[in-house]
Amino acid sequence: MTDLCFLTIAEASRQIAARKLSPVELTRAFLERIERYDAGLNAYILVTADKAMADARRAEAEIMAGRSRGPLHGIPIALKDIYNTAGIATTAHSALFKDHVPAEDAVTTRLLAEAGTVLLGKTATWEFAIGGTSFDLPWPPARNPWNPKHDPGGSSSGTGAAVAAGLAMAGMGTDTGGSIRFPAAWCGIAGLKPTYGLVSRRGILPLSFSLDHGGPMCWTSEDCALMMQALAAHDPLDPGSADVPIPDFAAALSPSLKGLRIGVPRHFWETDVDCGAETKAAIEAALEVYRALGAEIVEVTLSPLGTYNDTGTLISRSEAYAIHEQYLTRTPELYGAIARQRISMGALVRAPDYVNALRLRGELIRELAAVMTTVDVIVTPTTPDPAPLLGEVAAFMSKRKSLFSRAFNVTGSPALSTPSGFSSDGLPLSMQIVGRPFQDDLVLKVGHAYEKATAWRDRRPVIAEPFAAAAQ
Amino acid sequence: MPDPITKEAFAAIVADRGLTLSPERFEEFYALYPLVREIRARLRNPRGYDAEPASIFSPGAF
């Protein structure tokens, strides 16, 4: 049964379409695997087993009646627990929202349901997508399937862990400073932060209005492309939504990158951040793979990573505090300590500082746009090092150890994380591929070509039993 | 590096923001404040009037 849970969406959908694989059988396999392993991984806050089986039976009946809805029909997925689900608790992993049951689905929840997916459940997250790996919340933090003593990254920690462990075929994360790409990196999966405006944010609990993005987390870039086909759509009721043509994401995938120009801001990891030797070696090896695929590597220079990070941090904390002020001033005790501290930081930002951060953001967007006229994509590592021990993220991260992701929330660019190897102790390493606005299809193509040229996607985490005991 | 702020002055800021902090949380928050001020100081560079805020990402800009 486990083998079914390690199929990609692309593989499973072909078998389902050929009526060689039953969505009911597939869903049952995932539910059994969740039952067997999730007690030690804590990827899920809530498993919606009855709904999943009902979704699967409906999908199977429709497919057998010749009414296929496409490649996501019958595919079991998970949603980060800040995606509203009608009639199903959406907690943000917080005591504050412990009993929050939305009346309506998020737009993305609805689109995935309309595409025929099967909802397995709601996954763990850093509290309100900002709180860090916390032990003072109603649910425990998710663990890293590659080594349960290590951190899965966040904030979409549960989705990252679930997809990597074969507890969901795909899932949804959100990304305000790297929260899709960061757990994708440490859990060894692919995760796409789409261009700002390409995927509706309506019905996803907000953290920072101008930096929030929803996007897919899957085993491969190809699977992210299949998910994006269902997710990308103009939403006139989302003020940030863009009314742009939607490409055929899967059709854009091809192994050849002949003529592609890849920009490399090497100062990000050579001087701006204290990046580990294994990460540096992996990114250089990845660039060699790209050369072999026909791409040209071009050195580019951007503002120091710290400038992007300062801008993103100041904006995100200000906007987060604006959202949470009413709760933080009335019931601060209902927040975990890390979320409370991080969000409260926004109370200390003055209005001119926020406006100046937005002005600098405009400059950074223009700077990147100018560089992107000379290259097709930019490649960086996603994180400076592989996952530290669980709960050590806050100590691990510092100005010298920042992620490489937040810069591209500031610019709104499409950005993909995909695995680029493994550390000496078996933890995933990853790289980030950044594109021009609304060239998400090209970003996925560049990720897909690399995945097809390397063997990293053939390796899955081995989850020992009894997992829960080993994790303590 | 901005000048340090006294606890009394910081307490006035916190009160103005409507936050009620336990003594422990006050100390935690007070320790955080220099980081916020450092970020603010780094972003406070002279800009021309044409440097308008980017409220949200605008596809028209490209």
Interface residues (C-beta under 8 A of the other chain):
Chain A: T195 Y196 G197 F209 S210 P239 G240 A242 V244 G306 T307 D310 T311 T313 L314 E325 L328 T329 P332 A337 R340 Q341 S344 M345 A347 L348 V349 R350 D353 V355 N356 A357 L358 R359 L360 R361 G362 E363 I365 R366 A369 T411 G412 R436 P437 F438
Chain B: I13 V14 R17 G18 L19 T20 L21 R25 E28 F29 L32 Y33 L35 V36 I39 R40 R42 L43 R44 N45 R47 A51 E52 P53 A54 S55 I56 F57 P59 A61 F62
